[in-house]
Amino acid sequence: MSSFGFKCLLSIVYCLFLLSCQRNYIPKPNAYFRIDFPEREYQTYDSTCPLAFEYPVYGRLVSDSYYHSEPCWFDLKFPKYKGTVHLTYKEIDNDFDRFIEHNWNLLFRSVAQKADAIEYVDVNCQEAQVYGMIYDIRGNAASNMQFYVTDSVKNFLRGSLYFTVRPNHDSLSPVVAFFREDIIHLIKTIRWKEVNVKN
């Protein structure tokens, strides 16, 4: 065998040796940080607005800073989790159907493109005259939960949960589930200050 042929054979054997020493790469699945949640505890909001409710002590209730906001619009902020529940109160003045239509438009405008599904849960608390709907939004939508409640005569409150992070249903689902319970508690404790009884 010539020295050239021997060098070629040696090069091939060397390359095969290097290739055989490589480890097979197996990608790791995505993992998410463990999230520690606070103990549930609530405080009462009862001010000049025509409604009262309980909200978590680990949330910060502030007036909505949007320039079109109205006096009884709030943001319930959870800074540690980069979450906010936007709450907008409106007084009904013989235009209940318009409020329902506006609610639908806001819901579908905010989630239509990215939502995989929207599940509906009725709210029906006759004693407090609090009626409405909760929308659980599945998929990588910007908002994961929205709701409205009303006495269907004078008071209308709409809420929507948003996070200031890239929407990822898998990573956000434990946080959404945690704050969903707080939103349910808020809804269950709503009391209108002037309740109009229908005849």
Buried (B, 14 or more C-beta within 10 A) or exposed (E): EEEEEEEEEEEEEEEEEEEEEEEEEEEEEEEEEEEEEEEEEBEEBEEEBBBBBBBBEBBEBEEBEEEEBEEBBBBBBBEEBEBBBBBBBBEBEEEBEEBBEBBEEBBEEBBEEBBEEBEEEEBEBEEBBBBBBBBBBBBBBBBBBBBBBBBBBBBBBBBBBBBEEEBEBEBBEEBBEBBBEBBBBBBBBBBBEEBEEEE
